[in-house]
Amino acid sequence: MFATMGALGLAPAAEASPRVAFTPPRPSDFTLRGRSAARVLVLGGGVAGLAAAYELGKAGYRVTVLEAQDRVGGRNLTLRGGDRLTEIDGATQRAGFSRGQYMNAGPARIAQWMTTMDYCRELGVPLEVFTNSNAEAYIYNENAGMKAPVKWRTAKADVYGYVSELLAKATDQGALDKQLTSTDKERLLAFLTDFGAIGRKTDDFAYKGGGRRGYTVDPGAGHVAGTPLGDVPALADVFASGVGRAFSFEFGYSQAMLMFQPVGGMDAIPRALAKAVGHHRIETGAAVTQITNLARGVRVEYRSGGRTRVAEADYCIATLPPHILAKIPHNLGASVQSALATPVPVSTGKIGLEYRNRWWETGHNIYGGITNTDLDVSTIWYPSSGYGGDRGLVVGYYNFGGNADAYAALSHSARLDRALAAGAKIHGPEYRRNIAASASIAWRRQRHIEGGWVSWPSRGAEYALLNRPAGNVYYAGDWLSYEIAWQHGSFESARKVVTELHQRALKG
Ligand SMILES: Cc1cc2nc3c(=O)[nH]c(=O)nc-3n(C[C@H](O)[C@H](O)[C@H](O)COP(=O)(O)OP(=O)(O)OC[C@H]3O[C@@H](n4cnc5c(N)ncnc54)[C@H](O)[C@@H]3O)c2cc1C
């Protein structure tokens, strides 16, 4: 009755969850129709493949996951001490991180609205806050002419302050009289006074800085009121520095705080999925080499233990990245082949720097968060765990496109040198000291993956084609979703395919 009253607008109702509805297949779906669950081969043991196997397994489907690498997870990779990382040309690193230190080489953050959160709850993966924006982190745009890094809080105070001053002046001088009534103007001016911490009309709405920018001496006891950071830059210099461009990032639907990470490493998600699927259903070191759609079912050839093997099933779900799938012989038709070759792989890379101290906390008051720069490292990430400990791991770059390609072309030690040189411009000489270990990843150079994610020139006929099965072969992955480069996209795509396959299997 309460729900009906809510629908009629007679009872207060919280907004319904905007998540796409999903009903996992159940064993009873089959018993009611007198059918039995089909046999399904899942190609690829990343998040999409494991999630598909997990959901189908709930209804008793006989699922086998074939994964080319010797571990599950795909792009969900957490590097720890002792892990080996081999690139396609054979260059191999051995991560030397100490016990308890790790780098999330792929995914590192989860937004609260994402389906990934539901899987963490369902699978018992403990979460902690991931700090995606931090007032104490820096912005440094050297190529835009900045001479020194500024704290996010300082940059925000100046940009919001000057924008507010300009808008207040324009409003007061009548420039917006066509758009605003006098009451609107009063309300807008009141808002801008707070938002930008600007002066009143009698001060010509001037922005003059203040405590929001930060302090050279923090407020203390007795008569120590604090000394606000001085030298407010001129309006023209603030806009020339481009610092304001960083702010829209945190407004994004996928990037807004709070965000989360699994405690101890992102690979807790594929590990929990693999356990729930059942390790006996997952074959690692099994590289698919041919896919043949049959009149009834599907036949897959793969290499395992130095031999070619064959598996047959009623259906198959291929979750390999499209540019990898495009290299595997199949009989799915020329239009499928050209569709698979359409999305363009995107380069991205990271370097993990383990320090023997936590200088960013003790010297800079930075407890998590991200520094942004127009240097080729693009972003520097401080750890969102282990606060106050005696060591920690900083991600010295997480960059994309041409910047990622430039680092990918180097040996690991040359990547390290280049990253340290850039980071030292922001953090000073301390950045080069007390490094205990490092490891870097170039995703275009990872076997069986060869890209961070893909970009579709447009979601046209090719995207539509691959969102449908070709005979008994289905496709899934973040690349078939509207959240590419997010595990959410992989989970949603897996759920979509599971739903479609299940409906078909029930019809027989
Ligand atoms: C640097 C980086 C940062 C990211 N950041 C985030 C983030 O913060 N949050 C987030 O949620 N997501 C993030 N993502 C995206 C996330 O990692 C992906 O969306 C997700 O992990 C993809 O899962 P998938 O199963 O669709 O594909 P994949 O993980 O690519 O799985 C495909 C699998 O197929 C296997 N395979 C390939 N060839 C064969 C073959 N011949 N035979 C058998 N198996 C084969 C591969 O080894 C792989 O395991 C990030 C990704 C990267 C690279």
The ligand as an SDF file (V2000), in Angstrom:
LIG
                    3D

 53 58  0  0  0  0  0  0  0  0999 V2000
   45.2860    1.0050  -16.7240 C   0  0  0  0  0  0  0  0  0  0  0  0
   43.8360    0.6730  -16.5470 C   0  0  0  0  0  0  0  0  0  0  0  0
   43.0800    1.3430  -15.5990 C   0  0  0  0  0  0  0  0  0  0  0  0
   41.7510    1.0060  -15.4000 C   0  0  0  0  0  0  0  0  0  0  0  0
   41.0670    1.6360  -14.3990 N   0  0  0  0  0  0  0  0  0  0  0  0
   39.8660    1.1530  -14.0290 C   0  0  0  0  0  0  0  0  0  0  0  0
   39.2820    1.5710  -12.7960 C   0  0  0  0  0  0  0  0  0  0  0  0
   39.8520    2.3860  -12.0630 O   0  0  0  0  0  0  0  0  0  0  0  0
   38.0940    1.0230  -12.4400 N   0  0  0  0  0  0  0  0  0  0  0  0
   37.4710    0.0710  -13.2000 C   0  0  0  0  0  0  0  0  0  0  0  0
   36.4090   -0.4280  -12.7980 O   0  0  0  0  0  0  0  0  0  0  0  0
   37.9980   -0.3340  -14.3780 N   0  0  0  0  0  0  0  0  0  0  0  0
   39.1910    0.1690  -14.7920 C   0  0  0  0  0  0  0  0  0  0  0  0
   39.8010   -0.3180  -15.9200 N   0  0  0  0  0  0  0  0  0  0  0  0
   39.0360   -1.1690  -16.8460 C   0  0  0  0  0  0  0  0  0  0  0  0
   38.9440   -2.6330  -16.4120 C   0  0  0  0  0  0  0  0  0  0  0  0
   40.2170   -3.1490  -16.1480 O   0  0  0  0  0  0  0  0  0  0  0  0
   38.2990   -3.4210  -17.5370 C   0  0  0  0  0  0  0  0  0  0  0  0
   37.0790   -2.8230  -17.9190 O   0  0  0  0  0  0  0  0  0  0  0  0
   38.0110   -4.8760  -17.1650 C   0  0  0  0  0  0  0  0  0  0  0  0
   38.9870   -5.4090  -16.3080 O   0  0  0  0  0  0  0  0  0  0  0  0
   37.9350   -5.6620  -18.4520 C   0  0  0  0  0  0  0  0  0  0  0  0
   37.5010   -6.9850  -18.1890 O   0  0  0  0  0  0  0  0  0  0  0  0
   37.0880   -7.9270  -19.4170 P   0  0  0  0  0  0  0  0  0  0  0  0
   36.8430   -9.2560  -18.8730 O   0  0  0  0  0  0  0  0  0  0  0  0
   36.0180   -7.2550  -20.1950 O   0  0  0  0  0  0  0  0  0  0  0  0
   38.3720   -7.9380  -20.3910 O   0  0  0  0  0  0  0  0  0  0  0  0
   39.8540   -8.4550  -20.0990 P   0  0  0  0  0  0  0  0  0  0  0  0
   40.2390   -8.1790  -18.7120 O   0  0  0  0  0  0  0  0  0  0  0  0
   40.7030   -7.8790  -21.1940 O   0  0  0  0  0  0  0  0  0  0  0  0
   39.7350  -10.0270  -20.2710 O   0  0  0  0  0  0  0  0  0  0  0  0
   39.9680  -10.6920  -21.4790 C   0  0  0  0  0  0  0  0  0  0  0  0
   40.6790  -11.9940  -21.1460 C   0  0  0  0  0  0  0  0  0  0  0  0
   40.8430  -12.7530  -22.3390 O   0  0  0  0  0  0  0  0  0  0  0  0
   42.0730  -13.4220  -22.2350 C   0  0  0  0  0  0  0  0  0  0  0  0
   42.5030  -13.8760  -23.5610 N   0  0  0  0  0  0  0  0  0  0  0  0
   43.0580  -13.1490  -24.5650 C   0  0  0  0  0  0  0  0  0  0  0  0
   43.3310  -13.9310  -25.6080 N   0  0  0  0  0  0  0  0  0  0  0  0
   42.9250  -15.1770  -25.2710 C   0  0  0  0  0  0  0  0  0  0  0  0
   42.9180  -16.4190  -25.9620 C   0  0  0  0  0  0  0  0  0  0  0  0
   43.3860  -16.5520  -27.1950 N   0  0  0  0  0  0  0  0  0  0  0  0
   42.4240  -17.4980  -25.3220 N   0  0  0  0  0  0  0  0  0  0  0  0
   41.9280  -17.4170  -24.0640 C   0  0  0  0  0  0  0  0  0  0  0  0
   41.9160  -16.2600  -23.3760 N   0  0  0  0  0  0  0  0  0  0  0  0
   42.3980  -15.1510  -23.9750 C   0  0  0  0  0  0  0  0  0  0  0  0
   42.9770  -12.3850  -21.6340 C   0  0  0  0  0  0  0  0  0  0  0  0
   44.1590  -12.9480  -21.1050 O   0  0  0  0  0  0  0  0  0  0  0  0
   42.0710  -11.7880  -20.5720 C   0  0  0  0  0  0  0  0  0  0  0  0
   42.1890  -12.4680  -19.3460 O   0  0  0  0  0  0  0  0  0  0  0  0
   41.1380    0.0060  -16.1760 C   0  0  0  0  0  0  0  0  0  0  0  0
   41.8850   -0.6640  -17.1570 C   0  0  0  0  0  0  0  0  0  0  0  0
   43.2210   -0.3510  -17.3350 C   0  0  0  0  0  0  0  0  0  0  0  0
   44.0290   -1.1070  -18.3630 C   0  0  0  0  0  0  0  0  0  0  0  0
  1  2  1  0
  2  3  1  0
  2 52  2  0
  3  4  2  0
  4  5  1  0
  4 50  1  0
  5  6  2  0
  6  7  1  0
  6 13  1  0
  7  8  2  0
  7  9  1  0
  9 10  1  0
 10 11  2  0
 10 12  1  0
 12 13  2  0
 13 14  1  0
 14 15  1  0
 14 50  1  0
 15 16  1  0
 16 17  1  0
 16 18  1  0
 18 19  1  0
 18 20  1  0
 20 21  1  0
 20 22  1  0
 22 23  1  0
 23 24  1  0
 24 25  2  0
 24 26  1  0
 24 27  1  0
 27 28  1  0
 28 29  2  0
 28 30  1  0
 28 31  1  0
 31 32  1  0
 32 33  1  0
 33 34  1  0
 33 48  1  0
 34 35  1  0
 35 36  1  0
 35 46  1  0
 36 37  1  0
 36 45  1  0
 37 38  2  0
 38 39  1  0
 39 40  1  0
 39 45  2  0
 40 41  1  0
 40 42  2  0
 42 43  1  0
 43 44  2  0
 44 45  1  0
 46 47  1  0
 46 48  1  0
 48 49  1  0
 50 51  2  0
 51 52  1  0
 52 53  1  0
M  END
$$$$
